[in-house]
Amino acid sequence: MARTIIFYQNYFIDFYKELNPKVKEKVKYVLELIKQVERVPEKFLAPMTGYEGLFEIRIEYQSNIFRIFCCFDHG
């Protein structure tokens, strides 16, 4: 199974550019999980309560939590 990740306009890219290198590595790791693993652990990807079809990608680094919102267009 392989998913394709498509970023909407430049919002994610602009956010990503501002991250420090260690956080960027964690973001890349989680995005690869989403691309390759059928069932991504809820620690990294969870549905948003009250917002059908919207998901939250969570990246924890040291005492910070970074959130990226996403949706799926198939399945």
C-alpha positions as CSV (number, residue, x, y, z in Angstrom):
1,M,0.0,0.0,0.0
2,A,1.3,3.4,-0.9
3,R,-0.5,6.7,-0.4
4,T,0.4,9.9,-2.2
5,I,0.6,13.1,-0.1
6,I,-0.5,16.3,-1.8
7,F,0.1,19.6,0.0
8,Y,-2.5,22.4,-0.4
9,Q,-0.9,25.5,-1.8
10,N,2.2,26.4,0.2
11,Y,0.8,26.3,3.8
12,F,2.6,23.1,4.8
13,I,5.9,24.0,3.0
14,D,6.0,27.4,4.7
15,F,5.4,25.7,8.1
16,Y,8.0,23.0,7.4
17,K,10.7,25.5,6.4
18,E,10.5,27.2,9.8
19,L,11.1,23.9,11.8
20,N,14.4,23.0,13.3
21,P,16.2,20.0,11.6
22,K,15.3,17.5,14.4
23,V,11.6,18.3,14.1
24,K,11.8,18.1,10.3
25,E,13.2,14.6,10.6
26,K,10.3,13.6,12.8
27,V,7.8,15.1,10.4
28,K,9.4,13.2,7.5
29,Y,9.2,10.0,9.6
30,V,5.5,10.4,10.3
31,L,4.7,11.3,6.7
32,E,6.5,8.2,5.5
33,L,4.4,6.1,8.0
34,I,1.2,7.6,6.6
35,K,2.4,6.9,3.0
36,Q,3.4,3.3,3.7
37,V,1.5,1.8,6.7
38,E,-2.1,0.8,6.3
39,R,-3.0,1.5,9.9
40,V,-1.1,4.4,11.3
41,P,-0.9,4.4,15.1
42,E,-3.3,7.0,16.7
43,K,-0.2,8.5,18.4
44,F,0.7,9.9,15.0
45,L,-2.7,10.2,13.2
46,A,-6.1,10.5,14.7
47,P,-9.5,11.7,13.5
48,M,-10.6,15.1,14.8
49,T,-13.7,14.9,17.1
50,G,-16.6,16.8,15.7
51,Y,-15.0,17.3,12.2
52,E,-15.9,14.4,10.0
53,G,-13.2,13.5,7.5
54,L,-10.5,15.8,9.1
55,F,-7.5,14.2,10.8
56,E,-4.7,15.5,13.0
57,I,-1.1,14.5,12.5
58,R,0.8,14.9,15.8
59,I,4.5,15.2,16.1
60,E,6.0,15.4,19.5
61,Y,9.5,16.8,20.0
62,Q,10.9,17.5,23.5
63,S,8.1,19.4,25.2
64,N,6.4,20.6,22.0
65,I,3.6,19.2,20.0
66,F,3.3,20.1,16.3
67,R,-0.1,19.5,14.6
68,I,-0.8,19.2,10.9
69,F,-4.3,18.8,9.7
70,C,-5.2,16.5,6.8
71,C,-7.9,14.6,5.0
72,F,-8.0,11.5,2.7
73,D,-9.6,11.5,-0.7
74,H,-9.9,7.7,-1.0
75,G,-10.7,5.2,1.6
